[in-house]
Amino acid sequence: MGAVSLIDVARRRVELPATRIPSGRMVELPGRGGSTYVTDTPGPHPDSPAIVLLHALGTTGLLTWFPAIEPLSRRFRVITLDQRWHGRGIQGAEFSLTDCADDVAALVDVLGLDEVIVGGYSMGSIVAQRVWRQHPAIVAGLVLGATTDRFQLTAAERGFFLGMGSTMVALRGVSRSRTAVRAARAAARGVDLEVSDLHEWALREFRSTSPWAVGQALAALGQHHSRPWLSRIDVPTAVVAMMRDRVIPTPRQLALARAIPGATVHEVDDGHAGCVLGAGKFVPRFVEAAATVNARRRDFPRHRPLR
């Protein structure tokens, strides 16, 4: 499979993991309003279990997951996609977490898979929760990194989401303006990244999602609330908790794990950007979490229709 070495494009101020980036292709998702960019890395055997990885807010499938793909592929068939309004994802009239989850189900169907482990990071983990909620029959297990069951728990958070939603409406069509550039840099700081630290490939991936789209997705995240049904999750689940997270506080990540029956916790001593900038710590724990979920599949009953 063709690939590009990050060693050739890495910037000096940050040491990104030296790995290979798998090539991908545009895949049409019938009934979903368009196509999205997908990578599909084979596992060690033709019948290796499949894991679909869902990326964080404002990034792409590859930008969140490139350090983890090769290590995971020693055990799994590894699939990434750009979620709608991100990177080369579907550009629909609206952004909703419900649509993102339906897109995942459509991709699983296109690839001819019966069921998959769904892994996510930050926003991707919230979408993963919704994939189980909306399409339980295709979910063999969940690996949830840096996530929560809801936002807007404090007055400061409520004000932030309210202001962000209205501000980003004004950014439509001004992606090249100074306002948009400032918004992009603000979004980068929100996940502990500095734009100037990113090598050219990562910067291109980051810029492939407009600030306006990030704002709309953020507004949708502000409405997320899965607490009422977390206790009904009936597939093996692992929660990868970032123990120095300033974006999604660690206690919320651990509280989510406690709310899901039988969920295992895999701690990473890093912050919210640790999926890439702390890959040496994060990737082994995520692989461990995915392997744990896969090993526990036989202990859970087959899926039942959602009540």
C-alpha positions as CSV (number, residue, x, y, z in Angstrom):
1,M,0.0,0.0,0.0
2,G,1.4,3.4,-0.9
3,A,2.4,5.7,1.9
4,V,4.2,8.9,2.8
5,S,6.8,9.0,5.6
6,L,6.3,11.6,8.2
7,I,10.1,11.7,8.7
8,D,10.3,13.6,5.4
9,V,7.9,16.4,6.4
10,A,8.2,16.7,10.2
11,R,8.7,20.1,11.7
12,R,11.5,20.9,14.1
13,R,9.5,22.1,17.1
14,V,7.6,18.9,17.7
15,E,8.6,15.3,17.3
16,L,5.7,13.5,15.7
17,P,5.7,9.7,15.6
18,A,7.9,8.3,12.8
19,T,5.3,6.2,11.0
20,R,3.8,5.6,7.6
21,I,0.5,7.1,6.5
22,P,-1.7,4.6,4.6
23,S,-3.2,5.8,1.4
24,G,-7.0,5.8,1.0
25,R,-9.8,6.4,-1.4
26,M,-13.1,8.2,-1.7
27,V,-16.0,5.9,-0.9
28,E,-19.6,6.6,-1.9
29,L,-22.1,6.0,1.0
30,P,-25.5,5.2,-0.6
31,G,-28.3,7.3,0.9
32,R,-26.0,9.5,2.9
33,G,-25.6,12.3,0.4
34,G,-22.1,11.9,-0.8
35,S,-18.7,10.3,-0.4
36,T,-16.0,10.3,2.2
37,Y,-12.3,9.6,2.4
38,V,-11.6,6.1,3.8
39,T,-8.4,4.2,4.7
40,D,-8.7,0.4,5.0
41,T,-5.5,-1.3,6.4
42,P,-5.6,-5.1,6.4
43,G,-4.9,-7.1,9.5
44,P,-2.6,-10.0,9.8
45,H,-5.2,-12.5,8.6
46,P,-8.1,-12.3,6.1
47,D,-10.5,-12.8,8.9
48,S,-8.9,-10.4,11.4
49,P,-11.5,-8.4,13.4
50,A,-12.3,-5.0,12.1
51,I,-12.0,-1.7,14.0
52,V,-13.5,1.5,12.7
53,L,-11.7,4.6,14.1
54,L,-13.6,7.9,14.5
55,H,-11.6,11.1,14.8
56,A,-11.6,14.2,17.0
57,L,-13.2,17.5,16.4
58,G,-11.5,19.7,13.7
59,T,-9.2,16.9,12.5
60,T,-9.5,14.0,10.0
61,G,-9.4,10.2,10.3
62,L,-5.7,10.2,9.5
63,L,-4.7,13.2,11.6
64,T,-6.1,11.7,14.8
65,W,-5.1,8.1,14.1
66,F,-2.0,7.9,12.0
67,P,0.3,6.9,15.0
68,A,-2.1,4.0,16.0
69,I,-2.9,2.5,12.6
70,E,0.2,0.3,12.1
71,P,0.3,-1.0,15.7
72,L,-3.5,-1.8,15.6
73,S,-3.0,-3.5,12.2
74,R,-0.9,-6.2,13.9
75,R,-4.2,-7.5,15.4
76,F,-7.1,-5.8,13.4
77,R,-8.3,-4.7,10.1
78,V,-8.1,-0.9,10.7
79,I,-10.6,1.5,9.0
80,T,-10.7,5.3,9.2
81,L,-13.0,7.8,7.6
82,D,-13.4,11.6,7.5
83,Q,-16.6,12.4,9.3
84,R,-19.0,14.7,7.7
85,W,-17.9,18.4,7.3
86,H,-14.3,17.3,8.3
87,G,-11.5,16.9,5.8
88,R,-12.9,15.1,2.7
89,G,-16.1,14.0,4.5
90,I,-19.6,14.4,3.3
91,Q,-20.7,18.1,3.0
92,G,-24.4,17.9,3.9
93,A,-26.8,20.7,4.6
94,E,-26.7,20.2,8.3
95,F,-24.3,18.7,10.8
96,S,-25.6,16.2,13.4
97,L,-24.1,13.5,15.5
98,T,-27.0,11.3,14.4
99,D,-26.0,11.7,10.8
100,C,-22.3,10.9,11.7
101,A,-23.4,7.6,13.3
102,D,-25.6,6.7,10.3
103,D,-22.6,7.4,8.0
104,V,-20.5,4.8,10.0
105,A,-23.3,2.2,9.6
106,A,-23.4,2.9,5.9
107,L,-19.7,2.5,5.5
108,V,-19.8,-0.8,7.4
109,D,-22.4,-2.0,5.0
110,V,-20.5,-0.8,1.9
111,L,-17.4,-2.7,3.1
112,G,-19.5,-5.9,3.5
113,L,-18.8,-6.2,7.3
114,D,-21.3,-7.8,9.7
115,E,-20.0,-6.1,12.8
116,V,-17.1,-4.1,13.9
117,I,-15.4,-2.7,17.0
118,V,-16.0,1.1,17.0
119,G,-13.2,3.2,18.4
120,G,-13.2,6.9,18.9
121,Y,-11.3,9.8,20.3
122,S,-13.0,12.9,21.8
123,M,-15.8,13.8,19.3
124,G,-15.2,10.4,17.7
125,S,-16.0,8.6,20.9
126,I,-19.3,10.6,21.2
127,V,-20.2,9.5,17.7
128,A,-19.2,5.9,18.7
129,Q,-21.7,6.0,21.5
130,R,-24.4,7.0,19.0
131,V,-23.4,4.3,16.6
132,W,-24.2,1.7,19.3
133,R,-27.4,3.6,20.2
134,Q,-28.7,3.8,16.6
135,H,-27.2,0.6,15.1
136,P,-26.5,-1.9,17.9
137,A,-26.5,-4.9,15.6
138,I,-23.2,-3.8,13.8
139,V,-21.3,-3.0,17.0
140,A,-19.2,-5.8,18.4
141,G,-17.5,-3.5,21.0
142,L,-16.6,0.0,21.9
143,V,-13.2,1.7,22.6
144,L,-13.9,5.2,23.9
145,G,-11.0,7.6,24.3
146,A,-11.1,11.1,26.0
147,T,-14.9,11.3,26.1
148,T,-17.9,12.2,28.2
149,D,-21.6,11.6,28.4
150,R,-22.5,15.3,28.2
151,F,-21.3,18.9,28.1
152,Q,-22.6,22.2,29.5
153,L,-22.4,21.1,33.1
154,T,-21.2,24.5,34.3
155,A,-22.3,28.1,33.6
156,A,-19.0,28.8,31.9
157,E,-19.5,25.8,29.6
158,R,-23.0,26.8,28.8
159,G,-21.9,30.3,27.9
160,F,-19.0,28.9,25.7
161,F,-21.3,26.7,23.7
162,L,-23.9,29.4,23.3
163,G,-21.4,31.9,22.1
164,M,-19.5,29.5,19.8
165,G,-22.7,28.5,18.0
166,S,-23.7,32.0,17.1
167,T,-20.2,33.2,16.3
168,M,-19.5,30.4,13.8
169,V,-22.6,31.1,11.8
170,A,-20.9,34.4,10.9
171,L,-17.9,32.5,9.6
172,R,-19.6,30.8,6.6
173,G,-17.7,31.7,3.4
174,V,-14.8,33.6,5.1
175,S,-12.4,30.7,5.5
176,R,-9.5,32.7,4.1
177,S,-10.1,35.8,6.2
178,R,-8.1,36.9,9.2
179,T,-11.1,36.0,11.4
180,A,-11.0,32.4,10.1
181,V,-7.3,32.1,10.7
182,R,-7.7,33.3,14.3
183,A,-10.5,30.8,14.8
184,A,-8.4,28.0,13.4
185,R,-5.6,28.9,15.8
186,A,-8.0,29.1,18.7
187,A,-9.3,25.6,17.8
188,A,-5.8,24.3,17.8
189,R,-5.1,25.7,21.2
190,G,-8.3,24.1,22.5
191,V,-6.7,20.7,22.0
192,D,-3.3,21.7,23.3
193,L,-1.7,22.1,19.8
194,E,0.0,25.1,18.2
195,V,-0.4,25.5,14.5
196,S,3.2,26.4,14.1
197,D,4.2,23.1,15.6
198,L,2.6,20.9,13.0
199,H,4.6,19.6,10.1
200,E,3.3,20.3,6.6
201,W,1.2,17.2,6.1
202,A,-0.5,17.6,9.5
203,L,-1.1,21.3,8.8
204,R,-2.8,20.5,5.5
205,E,-5.0,17.9,7.2
206,F,-5.8,20.4,9.9
207,R,-6.7,23.1,7.4
208,S,-8.9,20.8,5.4
209,T,-11.7,21.4,7.9
210,S,-13.1,25.0,8.0
211,P,-13.4,26.9,11.2
212,W,-17.1,27.4,10.5
213,A,-17.6,23.6,10.2
214,V,-15.7,23.1,13.5
215,G,-18.1,25.6,15.2
216,Q,-21.2,23.8,13.9
217,A,-19.8,20.5,15.0
218,L,-19.0,22.0,18.4
219,A,-22.6,23.3,18.7
220,A,-23.9,19.8,18.1
221,L,-21.5,18.4,20.7
222,G,-23.0,20.8,23.2
223,Q,-26.3,19.0,22.8
224,H,-24.9,15.6,23.5
225,H,-26.3,13.7,26.4
226,S,-26.0,10.0,26.6
227,R,-26.2,9.5,30.3
228,P,-29.9,8.2,30.2
229,W,-28.9,5.2,28.1
230,L,-25.2,4.4,28.9
231,S,-26.2,1.7,31.4
232,R,-27.9,-0.2,28.5
233,I,-24.7,-0.6,26.5
234,D,-24.5,-4.4,26.1
235,V,-21.2,-4.9,24.3
236,P,-17.7,-5.0,25.7
237,T,-16.4,-1.5,26.3
238,A,-13.1,0.0,27.2
239,V,-12.5,3.6,28.2
240,V,-9.1,5.2,27.5
241,A,-8.9,8.0,30.0
242,M,-6.5,10.9,29.5
243,M,-5.4,11.7,33.0
244,R,-4.2,15.2,32.4
245,D,-7.0,16.4,30.1
246,R,-7.8,20.1,30.2
247,V,-10.5,19.8,27.5
248,I,-12.7,17.0,28.7
249,P,-11.9,16.8,32.5
250,T,-10.6,13.4,33.6
251,P,-13.3,12.9,36.2
252,R,-16.0,13.0,33.5
253,Q,-14.1,10.4,31.5
254,L,-13.9,8.1,34.5
255,A,-17.6,8.8,35.4
256,L,-18.6,7.6,31.9
257,A,-16.6,4.4,32.4
258,R,-18.4,3.7,35.7
259,A,-21.8,4.2,34.0
260,I,-21.2,1.5,31.3
261,P,-21.7,-2.1,32.7
262,G,-18.4,-3.9,32.8
263,A,-16.3,-1.2,31.1
264,T,-12.6,-1.4,31.6
265,V,-10.4,1.7,32.2
266,H,-7.0,2.2,30.5
267,E,-5.3,5.3,31.9
268,V,-2.9,7.5,29.8
269,D,-0.7,10.0,31.6
270,D,-1.2,12.8,29.1
271,G,-3.5,15.6,27.9
272,H,-6.1,15.9,25.2
273,A,-3.6,16.0,22.4
274,G,-1.9,12.9,23.7
275,C,-3.4,10.7,20.9
276,V,-0.7,12.2,18.6
277,L,1.8,14.3,20.7
278,G,1.9,11.7,23.4
279,A,1.5,8.7,21.0
280,G,4.3,6.8,22.8
281,K,2.0,6.6,25.9
282,F,-1.4,6.6,24.2
283,V,-1.0,4.1,21.4
284,P,0.0,1.1,23.6
285,R,-2.9,1.7,25.9
286,F,-5.4,2.1,23.1
287,V,-4.1,-1.1,21.5
288,E,-4.4,-2.8,24.9
289,A,-8.0,-1.5,25.2
290,A,-9.0,-2.7,21.8
291,A,-7.5,-6.1,22.4
292,T,-9.3,-6.3,25.7
293,V,-12.6,-5.5,24.0
294,N,-12.0,-8.1,21.3
295,A,-11.1,-10.8,23.8
296,R,-14.3,-10.1,25.8
297,R,-16.7,-10.4,22.8
298,R,-17.4,-14.1,23.5
299,D,-18.6,-13.1,27.0
300,F,-21.4,-10.9,25.8
301,P,-24.7,-12.0,24.2
302,R,-25.5,-11.3,20.6
303,H,-27.1,-7.9,20.0
304,R,-30.8,-7.4,20.6
305,P,-33.0,-4.7,19.0
306,L,-32.7,-1.4,20.9
307,R,-35.5,-1.0,23.3
